Amino acid sequence: MNVPFKKLAATTLMLAGLAVFTAPAQANITPQQSAEILKTYSADKATDFRQFLGSLGKSDLAKTADIGSAIGAYLDNKTLTAEQQNEIYRLLGIYTRAKYSAAATETLRELVEIPTYRKDGVEQHDNPEFTKIAAKIQSLAESFNLKFRNIDNRVYEISLDGTGDEVVGIHAHADVVPVTPENWVLKDGTRLDPFKITLIGDRMYGRGTEDDKNGIVVTLYAMKVIKEEKLPLVRNFKLLVDTTEETTGDAIPYYFERNPTPNYNLALDGGYPVVIAEKGYGTVMANFAKRKGEGKGAEIISMTGGLATNQIPSASVVTLVTDKPAELAASLQKAGDEFAKRNGGDFQVNAKVDGKDVKLTVTGVSAHSSEPESGVNPVARMLVFINSLDGKVAFKHNHITDAARYAADNWGLDYLGNKLGVGFSDAFMGPLTTSLTYVGMDDKAFKLAVNLRVPKGKSPEKLKAEIAEKLAAWSKKSHVAVAFDYSIAEPMYRNPEGEWVKALLAVSTENLGMKHEFGTSAGATSVHELPNGVQFGLAMPNVKYTGHTDGEFKTVEQFQLDLQIVTEMIGRIGQLPKL
């Protein structure tokens, strides 16, 4: 890059007097016009952005979209109006999508194939899979002429430098939730490998395609384009790739103990258009000491559920030991069919003989625990079903039947806390949700988690006290010994002021054809406690989020649109004189 070009480009893209605008100028390019441009221009038709613009400026599309003047001014190195500036960055996003979609998709494929979920007994930063993904991201970043730092294998930092002092942090994460491979089966029987992208129609199936390796990829390619086109920025951008977002959440704090905190923070790990509020994340972990079965009949010796507290699985499986497996399976099947019919009929109960044992399976619909309404929770239904059989089917009472009684009495099939009497709601952020999720067992105890998503309106301390009081009273009355661990965080709410959030809202809503209003989320991200932190995609609102679910996928169309939007966003935010 020679100095004269740098100075010339800076003059070309600088906005004079932007502070007088009360809202960002729009880019006069609709989603439909963007689609028309993309039909005409493919990766092999333009060697660089200026050539792309030169060709587009001569086309009828430029006249239709009324962008000829912006293109001409840019190519002639003239100062742009605010509207022209935004049109150029809209076109930069379209150019990036046309030129790099195939390469970005291949990169996503490579990252998905690295199984970066937590291994028991291994610290995340010691897990060789994270060493592998760090090396891959470093190789990409450096090939894109971007700066890369690995902070003790906790956070990977990729920098795109500008001329000013302000830093915008873009947050994504490399870790994923665990999988139950046998549950990755489509309705037509197609079996999927969770750690290989399988393209079926427009869907790219694979763990991490939506949560959140897609965020890493689109940001890297957006940075690449801005770097190779030598477009000036008046502030710096850092892509911060977290390795513990799905587990302990300690990697980002570790990073900030050793590095400055960005002035502004965007999580590409939530929803469009711009999410300014996040519910607080909470867990009520019940620990039932293992005890020998008492009484006569079959004994439940194991149960499966979510592999993480934020995961509602598609199925829950119980194993029962009995000396009459055929008779027990028939009884459970009859009772299960009646239970499913009585409770909505949107899940299945199946009992079958498995050698000398009986396998009881409840199949629902997997979901992220922040959106329990989008799934059908098999963990809750399994526990309530087991408890409903007491006195009807002969069971020995043990730690698992204790857990079933606890779940049925206090949480039930309701996910709003109403069964326990702790439900409440906020007009903007929505209701408290309470989802039975994680199931685990070690040598000492059976563990059962309820995942909470807490809106503003009641402090974490007050909510914890209410829940603890009610559960203690239940334990005393039922004579069921149980130890509870509580963790409830404050919700996040940002006052949506400033040129930067106006620009974010404009970029997302104009590209997506959405209503121009801020959103709220039940999911907590790494920007929850950071200054000026908001979510900026990459999931569409009112569409089921497939992260954490069996059969997670990202559509090709949305992935390419994310690439386009994030490129435009970095360009626009990077050039605003004041955020």
N, C-alpha and C positions, 0 to 999 in steps of 0.2 A: 504494500500500500504506500503510495507516494504522498507526500505532504500536501501538494496542491489539490489532489482529489479529495483528501480528507477535509480540507477547509471548504472546498466547493460544495461537497455533499452536506456538510454541516449547515452551510448557508441555505442550501436548497430545502432542507428538512426542518429548519428552525421555525417555530410558530411565534410570530410577533404579536404581543398583546393578548395571549390566550387567556390571561387571568380575567379579562372582562367578560368572558363567556360564563353564563350561569349554568349551562349544560353543554356537553361536548357537541360539536357539530357532527351531523350525521354523514355517513359515507353513502352516496347515492348508488349503491349496488345492492340489489335485493338478492335473497337466496336463489330465486329463479334465474336471475341474470348471472349469478356465480355459477350455477349449474350449466348454463349455456356456454360460458367461457371454458369450463372444464371439459365440455364435449369436444371443443375445437382444439384445445392445446394439451398435448401429451408431453411426457418427460423428454422425448427425443427432439422436440421441436424448438427448444430454446436452450442456448448454452448458458445464459445468465439472465438476470432479472431485467436488465435494460433491453436486451434483445426481445424478451417476452413482451415488454411494454411497447416496443417499437412495432412489433407485428400486430399486437392487439389494437394499437392506436389507429392503424390503417383499416381496421375491419368495421363492418356494419354494427358489430356489437358495441363498439365504443360510442357510436352515435346513439344507439338505442338506450344505453345506460347513461349517456351524457357524461362520459368520463374522459373525453378527448382532450379537454382543456387541462385537466390534471396531469394526464400523461405527457402532453406537450410541454407543460411548464417544468415537470420533473426532468424530462430528457434534455431540455434547454437550460437546465441548471438555474431556474428562476425560483424566487421565493414563493412558497405555496401558501394559499389560504388554509384556514383550519379544516375546511371541508375537503379541499384537495389533498391535504396531508393525510386525512383519514381514508380517502379513496385509494391513495397509493399504498397504505398499509393493508387495506382490504385486498388489494391486488397482490401484494407480497404474500399474504396468506394463501390465496388461490394458486399463485405460482409455486409455492412450497408444496402444496398438496399435489399439484400436477407433476412436479418433478421428482418428489421424494416419497410418495406414498408406497411404492413397491419396496424401496430400500427400508423404509421404516417398518413395514410389515414383516420383512425378513428379520430385522433386529428384534422385534417383539417376539417372533418365533424362537429366536435364540435365547432370549431371557426367560421365556416360559419354560424352556427345557431344563433350566437349572432349578431344582426343587428346594427353594429357599424357605422352608417352614422350620419351626423350632424342633430340635431333636432333644429328647429327654436326656438330662445329664450332661449336656454340652452347652456351654455359653455361646450365645449367638455369634460373637466376634471370633470364636474359635471354630465355628462350624465351617468345614472346607467348602461347602456350597456358597457361602458368602464370600470367601476368598476368590472363588471362581467368578462370581457375578461382578465382584469389584474389578477384577482384571479385565473382564469384558467391557464394562462401562469405561474404565480408564483407556482402553485401546480405542474405543469409539471417540471419546472426548478428545484425545490427543490427535487422532486422525482428522478431527474437525477443527484443529488448531485452537481448542479450548483448554483452559487450565484445569488440572485435576489434582485433588488432594484426597487421600484416604486417611481419615482421622481414626486411627487405631481400629480399623475395620468395624466401626460403629456407624459412621456417617461418611458418605462419599460426596465431596463437594466439587461441583463443576462451575467454573466462573466465566462469565461474559462481561468484560470490562468496558465501562464507559468513562466519561471525562470528569464526572462529579464525585461527591463523597457519599451520597445516599446509596443504600443497598436494598434491593428488592429480593427477598427470599422466595423461591418457588419450591414447594415441598411435595415430595412424592416418596414412596417407600418400596423397598425391594423385597421385603418379607411378605409371605402369604400365609393364610390359614391352612391347617392340615387338611388332608382329603381322606375319604373312605372310598377307595377305588371301585369297589363293587357297586357303589351307588351311582357311579357315573354311567348311567344307561338311559338312552332316550326312550320315549314312549314306543317307538317302532322297533326297539330291541337293539339299536346300534350302541355298541360299547365304545366308550371314549377313554383315551389315555389322558389323565389330568395334566400331565407334564409334556404334552405335545399338542400343538395347535391343530385342531381338526376343523377344516372349513366345510361347512354344510350350508348351502344357500349363501346367505349374507352373514352368517354367524361364524365367528372364530371361537371355538370352544377351547378352554384351557385355563388352568388355575393361574390367576394373575393378569388375565387379559383385560379385566375390568378393574381389578383391585390388587395392585396399582401399577403394574409394570408398564401399562400403556402411558401413564403420566410421565414416567422417566423417558420413554422413547420420543414422544411428541415434543417434549421440551428440548431434548438433545438436538433434534433435527431443526427445530425452530431457531435455536442458538447458532447452529451450523450455517443456516442461510443468512442470518443477519451478519455473522462474522465474515463469510465469504463474499458477501455483497458490499462489505465495508460500510455498512450503514451506521451513522453515528448515534451514540446514546449519551444522554446527559446524566445517567446514573448507571450503577452496576447491578448485574443480576447474578444470583448464585442459585443453582439447582442443588438442593440439599436432599440427598437420598438416604432415608431412614432405614434402619435394619431391625427395629424392634417395635414398629407401630402396632402390630397385631398382638404383641405379647406384653413385655414389661414396660415399654414406653420410655426406657432409660437412656436410649442412644442420643436423642435430641438434647436432653438436659446435659448429658456428658459433653456434647459438642459445644453448647453455649457456656459451659464452665471454662472453656479454653479458647473460645472465639467470640467476636462481637455479634450481637443480635441484629439481624437486618431491621431496617426502619419500617419496612412493610413486608407482609408475609401472605402468600397465597398458597392454599392447599389444593392441588389437583387430585383430590381424593374424596370429593363429595359431589355436590350437585350444581348444575347450572340454574339460573344465570349467575347470580352472585349471592352466596349464602352468608348472612351477617349474624346468624344466631345458631348455636349448637346446644343441644341438650347435654346435661351433665351425665357422665358415664358412672354407673354404679353396679355393685355386685353384692348379693347376699349369698354367702357360701355356707351351706349347711353340712356339718360333718357328723355322720352317724357311726359310732364305734361299732366295729364288726362284732357280731355275737352269734353263738350257735343257734340254729333253728329250734324253736319251741313248738310243741304240738305235733299233730299228725298230718300226713299228706305230702304233697310235692314241696320242694324247696327251690326258691329262686336263687341261683348262684352267681348270676352276672346280668348286667344290663348295660346297653350302650346308649349314648346320647351325643350331644355336640362334643367336638374335640377341643373347642375353645368356648369361653364364656360368651363370646359375641356371635355364635354360630348356632342357628336352628337347623338341624340335619333333616334329611328327607325320610329317614327311618330310624326307629329305635328297636333293638332286638333284646329279648330276655331269654335266658336259658334256664330251664327247669329240670331238676332231677326227680324222677319218679319211678316207682316199680310197675306202673301201669301207663306207659307212654301213649298208647293208642286211645285209651279211654280218656286220658287227660286232654289230649289234642282235640278230640271230638267235643268235649265239654267247653274248652276254651274257644273253639271256632264258633260254636253256637252262641255263646255269650258275647263273643266279639262282634259278630254280625249284628246282634241286637243293640250292642253299645254304639256301634258306628251309626246305625240307622237312627238311634235315639238322639245322637249328638251331631246332626247335620249331614251325615252321609258323605262327607267330603274327604274321608280317609278310609283306609282298609286295615282290617285285622286278620292276620293269617297265622294259624297254628299248625305245625307239622312235626311228625316224629323225625328225630335226627339221631339215629343209632338208639342208645338207651335213654336219650334225653328228649325234651320237647323244646323246639324253638318257636317263640312267640314274637311276631313282628308286627309293628304298627307302622304303616307307611303313610306319610303326609306329604307336605310340599316344603322343601327347604327354603330358607330365607336368611337374610342378614338380620340379626337380632334388633337392629334399629328400626326395622320395618316388619314387625310381627304380623301385621295385618295382611302382608303380601304372601304369607305362607300358611301352612297348616301344621301346627307343632306336634310332632309325634311323641316327643318326650313327655309333654303334659298329658297327652291322651293315654300313653302307656301307663303312667303312674296313677291317673284317675281310674283307669280300667282295672288295674291290679287291685286297687283299694276297693272298688265296687264288688269284687268277687269274694270279699271276706264273708264267710258264713255260707257262701253258695258253692265254692270250690275249696276243697281241703288244702290249705297252705300251712306250712310251718312259718311262724313269725320270726323274722330276723331283721337285720339292718336295712335290707331293701324294702321289705314291707313297711318298716318304720318310715322310710323316706316316702313311700307311696301315700301313707296316711297323712304325713306332713304336707305333701304337695296337694292332695285332694282337699284337705281341710282349709288350707290357707291361701292357695293360689288358684286351684281348679283349672278350668279351660279358659278362663278369663285372662287377658293380658293387660288389663288396665288397673290392676291393683284393687278392684272393687270387692273381690272375695275377702280380702284382708281388711278392707275398709280404709285404704290409704290413697285412693285415687284422687287426682285433681288435674286441672288443665289450665293452660294459658291460651288466650285468644289468638296470639300470633304463633307461638311455638308448638301448640297442640298438647296432647295429654301425656301424663306419666305412663310409661309402658313397663311391664314386668313379665319377662319371658323365662320360663324354665329352659335352660340350655345345656350347660356342661354337665356330664356325668363321668365320674371317675372313681376308681377304687384301688387302694393300696393294701399293704399288709394290716393296717390298723383301722382304716375307716372307708366308708362309702361317702362320696362327696357329690353334692347336688347344688348347682348354681342357679340363682335367679338373676338375670341381667336386667338392670334398670336403666331407663333413659329419662332423665329428669328435666322438665322445663322450669323456667323461672316461675315464682309464685309461692314457693315453700323452700326454706333453706335446707341444705343437706343435713345439718345437725338436727333440725326439727323432724325431717322425714325419717332419718335413722332412728331417732328416739321413738317415734310412733311405731315403726316396724318392730323394733326391738321389744317394746312393751307388749305388743300384741303376740309376738312369737313366744316370748317368755311365759305369758299367761297360758298360751296353748300347750306348751311343753309341760307346764305344771299340772294342767288339767288332764292331759292325755297320758301322763307318766312316760312319755317318750324322751329319752335322753338324747339331746342334740346340742352341739356347740356351733355357734354362729360367728362368722367373720364378716365385717361390714366394710365397704368402701364406696363412698358416694362423693362425686365431684360437683363443683358448682357449674351451672350452665354458663354458656358464653353469649353475650349480646353486645354487638358493636353498633355505635351510632353511625349510620351510613352517610357521612359527610366527607367532602373532599373531592378534588378533581379526579383522583385515581379511581374511586369506586364508581363515579359517574362514567368514566371511560370503560371500566370493566363491564358495567351494565350495558353500555351501548354496544360494545364488541359482541357480547354473548347474545343479547336479544335480537340485534339486527341480523346476525348470521343464522340464528335459529328460528327467526320469525315468532319470537315469544313476546308475551306481555312485558312491558317495561317496569318490573317491580322486583324488589329484593325477596329472597327466600329464606327459609329456616330449615334446619336439618336435625334429625334425631341422632345422627352419627357424629362422634367427636373425632377431630383430626389433630395433627401435630401442631396446628396454629392456635389451638384452644386457649392457651395462656400467653401467646406472643403478641407484641404490639401490632396494631393495625392488621390483625389476622382475619382473613375471610376465606371461604371456599370459592373456587372458580372452576366448576365442573369437576370431573368430566362425565358425570352421569346426567341423563335427562330426567327432569321431574315428571311425575305421573307415569313413569315407566318402571316396571319392576327392576330393582337393582339385583344383579346376579352375583356380585362379589359375595364370597362366603358360602354360596350355594353349591350343591352338586350340579355339575353341568354348567359352570360359570362360562359366560361368553361375552364377547364384544362384537358388535356388528362392524363389518368393513366400512360401511357408509359413515357410521359415527366416529370410528377411529380416524378416518381421513378428515372428517370435519373438525375433530379435535386438533389435528395437526395444523389445519388452516387457522383455526381460532387462536390457538396459543401463539402462533407466529405473529399474527396481527396484534395480539395483546402485548407481546414484548416490545414490538415496534412502537406502539402508541404510548404505552406507559413509559417506555424508555426515552421518549421525546418530550413529554409534558414538562413545561418549565417549572411547574409547581404541582406537587401531589396533594 
